[in-house]
């Protein structure tokens, strides 16, 4: 089984004491590659350090998370631009709109999102999108860029079929993670009707841990649990889930 974790924050402090063991468990579970989204300037050194420690396994993204868009967002974006100009990255991410925690900087979130999508187009990179309490607004913001052939992933998708259809119509993929295993999410009934060619797998570790480990730290080895659940929902083999979602991820990231 070949799996790709398209979204995991394994460089965070949560993994500082047992990172080597976490990586080995994931590799033993069939996870071959790990894509690491950026958050803001506070994590860049650790993010790039992990990529360096696990060459050929870990691949860094660069971007400014919407929850990190504050008064100094232009300074943060300048740093993002500097890194994108001086080295290669797997994607621009994670970027997007988040109106859940705070709406003080909504206008700045839009500005940062659009600036980073422009950079992705300039560099011919995919984007990895975070959205919370702002799905339709995010889709609306992306649409004109998708028309210019921007592509990528709506990470941690957990909305309904109508939203999924709009995302797919733009040529984007749905990032499916631990939420699929939550009984009350209703995501299984949505994903049942989505062609596998539009789906990639992710953990978002250390967050959104799948059942039966919900409430504990998430890690990339649990991607196999998500793949198994998706196979159950789609009524196909886990090997087919593995093959197709891995091919999708490789297509997005240009492998």
JONORPE-V312510 format. One record per pair of residues at least 12 apart in sequence whose ideal C-beta (glycine too) atoms are under 6 Angstrom apart, sorted by the first residue. I is the first residue (numbers start at 1). J is the second residue. Records with the same first field share a line. If there is no record, write none. Layout:
I->J, J
//
This chain:
1->30, 242
2->32, 242, 246
3->30, 31, 223, 242
4->33, 246, 249
5->31, 34, 203, 220, 223
6->35, 175, 200, 202, 249
7->37, 155, 175, 202, 204
8->34, 203, 205, 220
11->46, 47, 50
14->206, 217
22->219
25->221
26->220, 221
29->221, 224
31->220, 223
34->57, 58
35->59, 90
36->58, 60
37->61, 93, 94, 128
38->61, 62, 63
39->65, 68
40->64, 68, 76
41->76, 79
47->60
48->60
59->90
60->89
61->89, 90, 91, 93
62->80, 83, 84, 89
63->92, 93, 94, 95, 116
64->76, 77, 80, 112
65->94
66->96, 97, 98, 109
67->98
69->105, 108, 109, 112
73->108, 112
77->112
84->119
90->253
91->125, 126, 128
92->116, 119, 120, 125, 127
93->127, 128
94->128, 130
95->113, 116
96->129, 130, 131, 138
97->109, 131, 134, 137, 138
98->132
99->133, 134
100->132, 133
113->141
117->145
121->148, 150
126->151, 152, 252
127->152
128->152, 153, 155
129->154
130->155
135->159, 163
139->166
146->170, 171
151->171
152->172
153->173, 175
154->167, 172, 174
155->175
156->175, 177, 204
157->174, 175
158->179, 187
160->190
161->190
164->194
168->198
173->198, 200
174->198, 199
175->200, 202
176->199
177->202, 203, 204, 208, 226
178->208, 209, 210
180->229
181->210, 211, 229
188->233
191->233
192->233
196->244
199->245
200->245, 248, 249
201->223, 226, 227, 245
203->218, 220, 222, 223
205->218, 219, 220
206->218
210->222, 225, 226
227->241, 242
//
